[in-house]
Amino acid sequence: MTTMYSSSDTEQHLDTPAKSWALPAQDFAAAFPFHLVINHNSVLVQVGTLLARACPDMIPGATLGACARTVRPAMALTYEALCQRTNTVIVIESLSSRLHVRGASVHDRSCDIVFFLGTPVIQSAEDLARYGITLTDFPAHDPTADLLLLVQTQQAALNDTRRLNEKLREANQKLTYQHAAQLALQEELSRTQANLIAELSTPLIPIGSGIVVIPLIGSLDPSRLQRLMEVVLSGISETRAEIVIFDITGVPVVDADVAQHLTRIAGAARLLGADVIVTGISPEVAQSWVLIATGNHDLPTLATLERGIQFALRRQATAFRR
């Protein structure tokens, strides 16, 4: 077959006389490189050059049903079935290469043949390479090349987005780790600071042999008083102190709870062989102390730290002479 003919269509309103138009086979093959021509015996009589390249089993003389099958619609791949589906989009699949070709059939009754004009279903550059097709192989009227370029552009953009998301995920993960490490460091610093403040809030200062002074500043809450108990007992044990002076000059309020705690600390100190003296008693504290420290007159209280130290030295000297 060397020439493909169009139907002899005429329109009455044209000034030119009615005639038939013929399309040379070479031009037809260039316009439809993925076509098939099937005779009434369902035998291939012509195969487009690119379709023959992509599907080696589709050759003139082969029965169409022996080298391809329909993907949709469900139908037998025969001459008669193609003649009945001239207004239907048909997708066939090559049995050898698995290439899908989407197209439509055209029935030429004058030659008793069916044209199947199709285009391959290509989704990626890998598909092109697999079937030995290039973008330049597609005719200008076939949108497949443009669609494939669009798909490739979208895929490239998607890949860029995925890479960016991965970098963002890694950055967020790194920030999460850094934040967790920062929180852990802050907690450690807070604990260290709390311990340091606790130590500085109850310093134990040795003065002379057997005498230690613990200056107290600020409010004395239960936790701080418990810390004071620990400092006093450990300090007596370590320094072998005989007299412990609590200087409460910097304590704004001495209520019943504070006085009772100081009394208990003094009692515990005595068990270790040390006496406790309280100094820095203001007039206001002295008035309340009389009321809340009833029964604890054996806990000496003095107005200033200087007097407390002098008192401690005299008591120490008296004990030595004995």
Phi, psi and omega per residue, in radians:
M1 nan 2.184 -3.068
T2 -1.975 -0.340 -3.067
T3 -2.451 2.413 3.077
M4 -1.878 2.363 -3.054
Y5 -1.971 2.561 3.016
S6 -1.511 2.966 3.097
S7 -1.243 2.658 -3.105
S8 -1.518 1.437 -3.065
D9 -1.740 2.381 3.098
T10 -2.225 2.677 3.068
E11 -2.195 2.264 -2.989
Q12 -1.149 -0.455 -3.033
H13 -1.478 -0.108 3.132
L14 -1.301 2.513 3.117
D15 -1.366 -0.444 -3.134
T16 -1.380 2.641 -3.138
P17 -1.215 2.690 3.127
A18 -1.145 2.425 3.115
K19 -2.716 2.982 3.101
S20 -1.739 2.559 3.107
W21 -1.939 2.326 3.136
A22 -1.994 2.488 3.093
L23 -2.021 2.029 -3.133
P24 -0.954 2.597 -3.094
A25 -1.023 -0.660 -3.120
Q26 -1.116 -0.755 3.115
D27 -1.192 -0.658 3.116
F28 -1.097 -0.763 -3.141
A29 -1.133 -0.628 3.112
A30 -1.206 -0.643 -3.129
A31 -1.320 -0.558 -3.102
F32 -2.277 1.264 -3.065
P33 -1.237 -0.144 -3.130
F34 -2.025 0.658 -3.088
H35 -1.693 2.844 2.997
L36 -2.293 2.565 3.003
V37 -2.143 2.155 -3.045
I38 -2.092 2.338 3.118
N39 -1.555 -3.105 -3.047
H40 -1.184 -0.228 3.065
N41 -1.632 0.189 -3.130
S42 1.132 0.485 3.131
V43 -1.796 2.428 3.112
L44 -1.266 2.185 3.097
V45 -1.895 -0.272 3.083
Q46 -2.736 2.476 -3.126
V47 -2.319 2.305 3.088
G48 -1.013 2.547 -3.043
T49 -1.038 -0.756 -3.120
L50 -1.267 -0.598 3.101
L51 -1.188 -0.665 3.092
A52 -1.138 -0.608 3.112
R53 -1.203 -0.714 -3.098
A54 -1.392 -0.466 -3.075
C55 -2.229 1.525 -3.043
P56 -1.037 -0.393 -3.101
D57 -1.418 -0.228 3.132
M58 -1.544 1.651 -3.115
I59 -2.306 2.632 3.086
P60 -0.962 2.377 -3.114
G61 1.746 -0.294 3.114
A62 -1.452 2.554 3.054
T63 -1.328 2.323 -3.080
L64 -0.987 -0.761 -3.111
G65 -1.182 -0.304 -3.136
A66 -1.495 -0.256 -3.105
C67 -2.135 -0.016 3.141
A68 -2.675 2.856 3.055
R69 -2.449 2.841 3.119
T70 -1.558 2.392 3.013
V71 -1.565 -0.755 2.997
R72 -2.790 2.558 -0.114
P73 -1.311 3.018 3.098
A74 -1.226 1.959 -3.100
M75 -2.823 2.781 3.042
A76 -1.347 2.459 -3.098
L77 -1.598 1.328 -3.102
T78 -2.254 2.908 3.119
Y79 -1.012 -0.809 -3.097
E80 -1.106 -0.752 -3.120
A81 -1.140 -0.668 3.122
L82 -1.180 -0.619 3.101
C83 -1.121 -0.567 -3.107
Q84 -1.448 -0.173 -3.065
R85 -2.057 0.639 -3.069
T86 -1.183 -0.326 3.136
N87 -1.904 0.440 -3.076
T88 -2.142 2.425 3.021
V89 -1.330 2.191 -3.081
I90 -2.091 2.378 3.061
V91 -2.035 2.088 3.107
I92 -1.949 2.779 -3.129
E93 -2.229 2.285 3.052
S94 -1.225 2.283 -3.130
L95 -1.255 -0.408 -3.109
S96 -1.544 -0.836 -3.057
S97 -1.757 -0.193 -3.100
R98 1.154 0.295 3.087
L99 -1.250 2.326 3.047
H100 -1.635 2.359 3.118
V101 -2.176 2.167 -3.111
R102 -1.819 2.247 -3.116
G103 -2.935 -2.822 -3.136
A104 -2.533 2.719 -3.108
S105 -1.753 2.548 3.078
V106 -2.217 2.179 -3.084
H107 -1.677 2.105 3.058
D108 -1.805 1.736 -3.060
R109 -1.201 -0.514 -3.089
S110 -1.148 -0.559 3.134
C111 -1.835 -0.066 -3.113
D112 0.989 0.809 3.109
I113 -2.346 2.859 3.088
V114 -2.151 2.250 3.009
F115 -1.609 2.332 2.962
F116 -1.966 1.890 -3.102
L117 -1.752 1.930 -3.031
G118 -2.287 3.119 3.042
T119 -2.531 2.464 -3.075
P120 -1.217 2.601 3.068
V121 -1.568 1.738 -3.092
I122 -1.972 2.267 -3.091
Q123 -2.019 -0.190 -3.110
S124 -2.750 2.903 3.082
A125 -1.113 -0.529 3.102
E126 -1.096 -0.637 3.094
D127 -1.114 -0.715 3.117
L128 -1.030 -0.837 -3.124
A129 -1.126 -0.645 -3.093
R130 -1.112 -0.653 -3.070
Y131 -1.739 0.089 3.103
G132 1.202 0.591 -3.111
I133 -2.029 2.581 3.047
T134 -2.089 2.865 -3.140
L135 -1.097 -0.549 -3.128
T136 -1.276 -0.213 3.119
D137 -1.271 -0.400 -3.082
F138 -1.343 2.392 3.099
P139 -1.159 2.796 -3.037
A140 -1.063 -0.571 -3.086
H141 -1.383 -0.199 -3.106
D142 -1.490 2.089 -3.087
P143 -1.374 0.014 -3.054
T144 -1.020 -0.781 -3.120
A145 -1.063 -0.769 3.134
D146 -1.130 -0.733 3.132
L147 -1.125 -0.686 -3.137
L148 -1.158 -0.719 3.077
L149 -1.075 -0.682 3.106
L150 -1.126 -0.763 3.118
V151 -1.084 -0.742 3.137
Q152 -1.120 -0.688 3.102
T153 -1.119 -0.768 3.109
Q154 -1.124 -0.688 3.126
Q155 -1.141 -0.709 3.101
A156 -1.097 -0.740 3.108
A157 -1.125 -0.685 3.115
L158 -1.126 -0.735 3.111
N159 -1.111 -0.714 3.087
D160 -1.082 -0.715 3.124
T161 -1.130 -0.712 3.120
R162 -1.115 -0.759 3.107
R163 -1.088 -0.724 3.111
L164 -1.114 -0.745 3.111
N165 -1.100 -0.662 3.116
E166 -1.141 -0.729 3.099
K167 -1.120 -0.704 3.104
L168 -1.131 -0.688 3.117
R169 -1.108 -0.778 3.125
E170 -1.110 -0.694 3.126
A171 -1.146 -0.732 3.114
N172 -1.128 -0.693 3.108
Q173 -1.115 -0.725 3.115
K174 -1.109 -0.744 3.108
L175 -1.115 -0.647 3.112
T176 -1.104 -0.780 3.102
Y177 -1.085 -0.756 -3.137
Q178 -1.120 -0.683 3.125
H179 -1.141 -0.739 3.116
A180 -1.100 -0.726 3.118
A181 -1.137 -0.665 3.123
Q182 -1.144 -0.729 3.103
L183 -1.097 -0.743 3.112
A184 -1.079 -0.715 3.121
L185 -1.138 -0.732 3.113
Q186 -1.089 -0.713 3.109
E187 -1.115 -0.724 3.124
E188 -1.132 -0.727 3.100
L189 -1.123 -0.674 3.122
S190 -1.106 -0.752 3.120
R191 -1.125 -0.754 3.128
T192 -1.103 -0.740 3.128
Q193 -1.128 -0.722 3.130
A194 -1.097 -0.738 3.116
N195 -1.127 -0.708 3.136
L196 -1.142 -0.749 3.116
I197 -1.094 -0.694 3.127
A198 -1.096 -0.711 3.124
E199 -1.187 -0.728 -3.134
L200 -1.257 -0.457 -3.116
S201 -1.304 -0.340 3.112
T202 -2.308 1.087 -3.138
P203 -1.254 2.525 3.097
L204 -1.955 2.005 -3.028
I205 -1.976 1.958 3.083
P206 -1.277 2.351 3.017
I207 -2.319 1.961 -3.087
G208 1.301 -3.034 -3.118
S209 -1.566 2.074 3.059
G210 1.484 0.116 3.141
I211 -2.189 2.275 3.064
V212 -2.242 2.569 3.119
V213 -2.038 2.369 3.058
I214 -2.124 1.734 3.099
P215 -1.353 2.290 -3.131
L216 -1.958 2.289 -3.116
I217 -2.289 2.371 3.101
G218 1.564 -3.055 -3.101
S219 -1.242 2.553 3.121
L220 -1.890 1.688 3.101
D221 -1.555 2.976 -3.079
P222 -0.978 -0.713 -3.125
S223 -1.149 -0.677 3.133
R224 -1.230 -0.645 3.090
L225 -1.153 -0.623 3.069
Q226 -1.140 -0.732 3.071
R227 -1.065 -0.678 3.118
L228 -1.091 -0.721 3.097
M229 -1.014 -0.800 -3.120
E230 -1.128 -0.733 -3.129
V231 -1.136 -0.762 -3.107
V232 -1.100 -0.867 -3.079
L233 -1.147 -0.773 3.113
S234 -1.181 -0.627 3.135
G235 -1.145 -0.722 3.104
I236 -1.086 -0.734 -3.123
S237 -1.159 -0.704 -3.078
E238 -1.359 -0.701 -3.053
T239 -1.685 -0.084 -3.063
R240 0.945 0.704 -3.119
A241 -1.196 2.523 3.095
E242 -1.812 -0.440 -3.129
I243 -2.373 2.294 3.093
V244 -2.033 2.213 -3.128
I245 -1.893 2.083 2.991
F246 -1.613 2.020 3.083
D247 -1.776 1.917 -3.074
I248 -1.827 0.485 3.126
T249 -0.989 -0.665 -3.092
G250 -1.556 0.136 3.130
V251 -1.639 2.044 -3.048
P252 -1.221 -0.614 -3.051
V253 -2.353 2.312 3.023
V254 -2.109 1.773 -3.127
D255 -1.718 -2.993 -3.063
A256 -1.101 -0.713 -3.127
D257 -1.105 -0.742 3.138
V258 -1.123 -0.797 -3.129
A259 -1.071 -0.734 3.137
Q260 -1.143 -0.679 3.098
H261 -1.137 -0.742 3.119
L262 -1.107 -0.639 3.118
T263 -1.158 -0.720 3.123
R264 -1.154 -0.655 3.109
I265 -1.126 -0.720 3.115
A266 -1.087 -0.710 3.119
G267 -1.113 -0.720 3.114
A268 -1.157 -0.637 3.120
A269 -1.131 -0.678 3.134
R270 -1.085 -0.605 3.114
L271 -1.100 -0.430 3.100
L272 -1.660 0.074 3.074
G273 1.564 0.377 3.139
A274 -2.162 2.557 3.061
D275 -1.721 2.697 -3.132
V276 -2.054 2.360 3.065
I277 -2.131 2.406 3.101
V278 -1.902 2.182 3.121
T279 -2.131 3.000 -3.139
G280 1.413 0.506 -3.122
I281 -1.387 2.031 3.073
S282 -1.467 2.899 3.115
P283 -1.011 -0.680 3.136
E284 -1.165 -0.746 3.128
V285 -1.172 -0.630 3.142
A286 -1.081 -0.715 -3.138
Q287 -1.119 -0.763 -3.135
S288 -1.297 -0.544 -3.113
W289 -1.097 -0.659 3.132
V290 -1.058 -0.634 -3.089
L291 -1.380 -0.658 -3.001
I292 -1.692 -0.255 -3.116
A293 -1.890 0.459 3.119
T294 -1.036 2.307 -3.139
G295 1.603 0.003 -3.129
N296 -2.102 0.674 -3.097
H297 -1.238 -0.189 3.093
D298 -1.418 0.026 3.054
L299 -1.714 1.705 -3.053
P300 -1.066 2.419 3.086
T301 -2.246 2.367 -3.126
L302 -2.326 2.775 -3.023
A303 -1.253 -0.694 -3.053
T304 -2.255 2.817 3.099
L305 -1.147 -0.647 3.131
E306 -1.022 -0.798 3.124
R307 -1.161 -0.602 3.118
G308 -1.131 -0.732 3.116
I309 -1.125 -0.756 3.108
Q310 -1.054 -0.732 3.135
F311 -1.092 -0.746 -3.124
A312 -1.128 -0.711 3.130
L313 -1.123 -0.730 3.117
R314 -1.119 -0.755 3.131
R315 -1.104 -0.671 -3.140
Q316 -1.158 -0.703 3.124
A317 -1.167 -0.695 3.121
T318 -1.110 -0.755 3.128
A319 -1.114 -0.597 -3.122
F320 -1.192 -0.723 -3.117
R321 -1.135 -0.545 3.133
R322 -1.226 nan nan
